[in-house]
Amino acid sequence: MKICRAVLIDDEEWIREGLTEHINWEQLGIELIKSFGNGADAFQFIEQEEVHIILSDIRMPNMTGIELLASLRDMEQKQARNISAKVIFLTGHDDFKFAQTALKLGALDYILKPAEVGDIEHALIRARDAWHKEYLINLDDVNLSIDPFSIEPISYLISKALQALHNRYMEDLQLTQIAEELFITPNYLSRLFKQETGISFSEHLSQIRVQKACELLVESNEKIYRIGEVVGYGNPRYFSEWFVKQMGMTPGEYRNRKSS
């Protein structure tokens, strides 16, 4: 049986050393080929090398564990890989949304620090067995949908961002706020948003707000300053100036033109 190749990612050196020494990798039938202090270096390595299991922290510099997993799934999809790498998160962040996002992106397990060595080894065994199963099926050239998490992870992240925009456009909504809720960096979300939608986060937010403002101006008798508040602009003057930039006319002119 082909041996599983694993990498370890954690920004704290003492944790990397502890996991390297205290987990009986050889007895588990897993080869720990390298450890990394951040996700960016790890992903660069994974792009070039065959890696079957990833044991990773989530909060790390340069690239978070969530970003790493999203990038990994995208790479696998683009390269048409038949077998997906198995990802286990080992993190000190006890947050349901963290776990929910990780699992929806295809993480095999989510373990909280401090964790017993036995719990980590049990998760590694599950990952090893899952990888071996896919490997054997692939050898037999069986055309099955193997990975239960075979979704498009980048689209998942952007769909969550878009959902937030459409549900909360009336708030003072910032890209940094949504990125924090998705457990990814603002720069990463900004880049993905542009790639997926073709426009920036702020441009999309403006489109939603102006569409809603136009609907309210035509379909309701609400005062213009109240419509501005509804779509996220509490200052009437700023709302009017913003609307002119978007539509080439004031809110009052738009209402009169559409109502005549």
N, C-alpha and C positions, 0 to 999 in steps of 0.2 A: 504494500500500500504506500502511495506517495505520502511523504511526511509534510505536515502543515508548516508553513513559514509565517512567523508572526513578527510584528513590530510593536514597540511600546512607546507611548507618547505621554509625557507629563513635564510641566515646566519646573517642577521641583526635583532637584537631583537626588535628594535622599529617598524620595519615593521611587524613582527609577531604579536606584541601587537596591532598595529593599525588595521590589518586585522581581528584579533580576535574580537576586540571591535566594529568596525564600520560596519562590514557586518552582516546583520540580518540573521544569519544562520538558526535559528528556523523558521522564516517566510518563508524562501526558502525551507523548508522541508529537510534540510541537517543538520546532526549532525557532528560538528567539534570535532573529538575524541582526536586529539593530534597535537602538532606542534613541529617542529624539526629545529635545526640550521645547519644541514648538510645532504646531501643525503644518506650517508652510514648508519647513525642511522635510517633514515626514511625507507630505504629499508629493513633493518633488522626487523623492526617492521612490514612492509607490508608483509614480508614473512610469518609471524606468525598470522597476524590478517586480518580480512575481511575489505578491504578498497575499496570504489567505486569511489571516486573522489580525485585527487591529485592536489593541487594548489602549484606550485613550482617555485622558482627562477632557473636560469640556471647556472650561475657562483657561485659555492660553493666549500668549502674545502672538501677533502676526496672523494667525488663522485659528479660529475657535474649532472645537470638536464638531459642532453643528455644521460649520462651513466646510470643514474637511469631509464630512460624510456627504454633504450635498455635492461637492466637487467630485468625490469618488464615484458616486452613482452616475453623475453626468459623464465622467470619463468612461465608465464601463458601458454606458449606453452608446456613446459615440464610437467606441472601439468594438461594439457588438460582442462583448464578452459574454460567454454562456454561463460563467460561474462568478457569482458576486463575492467580494471580500466580506467576511463576517466581522462586525464592529461591536465591541463591548465598551460601554462608557463607565469609567470609574471616577466619580466626582464627589466633591464635598457640598454640592448645591442641592439641597432637598427641596425641589420645586416641581410641582406636578406638570407645569407647562414645559419645563426642561425635558422631563421624561416623555411627555406626549409628543413633542416635536421630534425628539430623537427616535422614538419608536415608529412614528409615521414616515420618517426618512429611511427606515430600514435597519435601525440598530437592533442587534440581537438581544442585548441585555443592558440594564442600567443599574449600576451598583453604587451605593453611597459609601463614602469614606467616613470614618475608618472601617475597613472591611476585613473580615477574617480571610486568611489565606485559602481556607477550604471553600468559601463562597466564590472566590475569584477562580479557583481551579475548576469548580463545578461549571461556571459560566464558560470557561475555556474549553472544557470537554464538550459542552453543547455546541459551541462554535466549531470545534474540530469535527464532530460528528455531522453537523449540518453541511460543512464544506465537503467532507468525504462523500456524503450522499449525492450532492450535486456533481461532484467529480465523476463518480461511477455512472450516473445517469448520462452525463455528457459523453463518456467513453462509449456507451451503448448507442449514442446518437439518437436518443429518444426526444421527439419534439414535444416537450411539455413546458408548461409555464411553471417554473420551479420556484422562483422567489416570490413569496406571498407579499413582499413589499415592493413589487416591481412597478413603481410609480415614477413619475418624472419629478425628482426632488426639487430642482430649481423652480419648476412651475408651481410646486406646492408652496414654496416660500413666497413667491410673488403673488399667488392666489390669496394667501393669508394677508399680505400687505394690501392688496386690492380690496379685500373684504373689509379691512379696517378703514380704508379710505371711504368706501361707500356707506359704511355704518356710522362713521364718526366725522364726516366732513364738516359738521357744524362746530367741532372743537378746534382748539388751537393745536392742530396736529402737526407734529414734526417727524421727519424721517428718523432722527435719532431715537425718538420714542418708540416707533414701530420696530426698529432694529433691536432695541433692548428687549422688547416683548417676544421677539423671535429668536433671541439669544445669538444674534450675529452682529457684526460690526456695521456701523453706518456706511462706511466706504464699500463694503461688500454688497449691502442691500442696494445702494445707489447704482453700482455697476450692473447688478443683476436686473434691476428695474429697467434700466435703459436698454439692456440686451433683450429682455422679454417683451417690453411694450413699445419700444421705439421712442419713448419720451421720458422726461425726468419725473420723479416723484411729485415735485411741486407743480409741474405742468399738468399732471393728471388730476391732482387735487383741485387746481383752478378750473379744469374742464367740468368736473363734477359740480363744483359750486356754481359756476355760471349757468350750467344747464338747469340746476334746481332753482336758481334765482329767476331765470327766464320763465320757467313754469309757474312760479308763484306770482310773478308780475302780471301774467296773462290770465291765470286761472283763479286768482283770489283778489279780494279788495284790501288785502293787508297793506298797512302803511309801508312805505319804501324803507324807512329806517329799521322796521321790524324784520323785513325780508333780509336786510343786511345782517342782522343779528342771527337769524335762522341759519344762514349759510356761513357763519363764522366770522363776520366782520361787525364788531360792536360799534365802531366809529363810523357814523353815517357819511362823513366826508371821504374817509378812506374807501368805504364801500363804493361810493359814487365814482371816485377816481379809478378804482380797480375795474369797475364795470365798463367804464369808457374805454379803457385799454383793451378789454376783452371783446367788446361788441361794437366799438366805434360810436357809441351814443350813450347818453345818461340813462339810468333806470327809468326815469319818468318819460323820456322820449321813446324808449323801447315799448313801454306800456301803452302809450298813446298810439304808436304806430300799429301795434298788433291788435289793439282794441277797435281801431277805426274800420 
